[in-house]
Structure formats: C-alpha cells, structure tokens
Amino acid sequence: MGVHMQRFRATAFALGLAFAPVLSGCGSEDHVVQRPQARAEELPSQEVRDFSLEESDTGTPEWILTSRYAATYDRRGVILARGVAIDFFDSKGEKYSHLTAKEGEIKRPANDMEARGDVRVTTTDGVRIQTESLRFLNRERKIVSDAFVRLERNGDVVTGVGFLCAGVIMKDGMSIRGLTTAASIWAASAIGVLLGVGFYAAALILAVLCMGSMSLLHRLESRLPGRMTLDVSLTFHPGELPDFDLLTERAMNRGYRLLNDSLTITFSDNQAVWRACLVAPDKARAMAPAALAADMATTAGLARFSIMPVRN
C-alpha cells in the first residue's frame, strides 16, 4: 500500500472514531414501487422506496441507515441500496458520525457492508473522509478500502491508496481502546514493506523490537505505580438538587479525586444528570469499583448511576 502524506498528526486515531461495529438487524419499509429493468435470471425479491434499517441495543440506536431505494435479493442474501445515508450513535444514543454514498450493499447473514460511489464520512470532532469505496467486515470489526482515501482533520490531510486499522481503535465515552492493537498492525505492515524491498536486517530488528515492546514492557507496566480513573454518571430523582461540595468530599473519603474540568451537567424531565471523572491517585487505597457501586446504591436522592473504567 503506497501512501502520500501532506501533513500527519496522529490522524490514524481519528479513523477508529469514525466507525463503530455495525450492520445487523431488521428494516422498516414504507411503500413498494414498480420494479425497474433487471436481469431475468436475478430479479429482486422486493423493492422499496424510502427504505430504512435500524440497529439498536436495549432501545438505544447504534446506527440508522436510510436510502431512496432498496432491492432485496433473497437467493444471494443481499440488499442493494441507492442514495445511502447512515448515522452512527455512541453508547449514550448521541450521534457521532454520518456516512453518505451513492449506493451500498449489505450481505446477509454476515452483515458485511460495502459503500460505493462518492463515499463521505464526517464525525462530530471534525474528521472528514472521502473515498470511492469502503467495506465494513462485521465479524472482524474492521473497515478496509482498496481505493484512494483522503482524510482531513483540523487542517491536517492524509491521502493514500487503501487503509488499515479503522475500527480497531474504539472510543466509548471517555475510554479509548485498541491503540496498541492498531500500532502493532501498522508495525507488521512496515515489516512487510521492509522485507518486500530487501531490507532484511532492518525488518528483523524491527520485528524483535516490536515483540520485546509488546511482551516485556507490558509486564513492566503492570508493576509500575498507576492511577485508576472512573467515568461516573449520576442521575438524580426529579427535583433533587445535588451538592457539588458534598460529592467532592464523599469522593475524597473513598480515595478518589473529582476532576472539575471533566464535569458535565445536563437537565432533562426535571432530573439532573452529572457526569465526571474520578481519579484514584493510589489504586491500593481507593475503594474498589464494585464497593463504590454498592455504596452509591444506598445514596439518598440518586435515581440511577453508571461506573465505567476509563482505558486509554
């Protein structure tokens, strides 16, 4: 894969944020239209205008696909769509990226998808991707492309033919996962390039360094003192007014420090929702997340809560 970079500032991370694991579920259809001309040996089983397909998890949408027209081919297990648009949502049900393409193909039952023709992806953090073809491999949870790709973010531009690692890096709330996996894939690709051009000594050295860093450094990291960070969301009963100083004091008594700049407050249906990061400077002295959850369950005025370890 040959890549030409104009400017690059770790935009490989942005590729993982633009996609989430998608494309399984059932569709909703509005009204059937007259079939256009098609090959006699492969007539569509059903044709629909204003087609929509939604995937949800416990009532929260993961993605919503819409298209001007869709045709289902039951024998091949394929849905062909024209004028495709897909909205992707995070675990909180908030939209974080939008994809458009001239046409798309969904393969059942694997639920892999290919978007073709002027494919454009935009994310809420300013990432823009343009290409002519994108394939999503559902089981591998990976986005691949053999076409020319242009990625822009904050004035940085990366262009190349084909790309890898999209879908490996995932962001869920304040947690980021898959950075090491993506780096190892890129390192393996670099080793392959070195072998291809005949730099065998450099490829061997790089392979040894990668193996050492991923095996030995992991053991060293586990022995180093570290901090534990929790992403905490608190939903209070209607009319309940939380006390910030009291929450900060209770967190300190349990071995945590509340990061003031991470606090977000929303208000809906007369209920206050507070979300913030709690940092344990010393993991050994901090209350375990399970014990913290049991303590929160008995807190007066708290309707529900969630605790999620932050990984980065």
Buried (B, 14 or more C-beta within 10 A) or exposed (E): EEEEEEEEEEBBBBBBBBBBBBBBBEBEBEEEEEEEEEEEEEEBEBBBBBBBBBBBEEEEBBBBBBBEBBBBBEEEEBBBBBBBBBBBBBBEEEBBBBBBBBBBBBBBEEBBBBBBBEBBBBBEEEBBBBBBBBBBBBEEBBBBBBBBBBBBBEEBBBBBBBBBBBBBBBBBBBBBBBBBBBBBBBBBEBBEEBBEEEBEEBBEEBBEEBEEBBEEEEEEEEEEEEEBBBBBBBBBEEEBEBEEEEBBEBBEEBBBBBEEEBBEEEEEEEBBBBBBBBBBEEEEEBBEBEEBBEEBEEEEEBEEBBBBEBBE
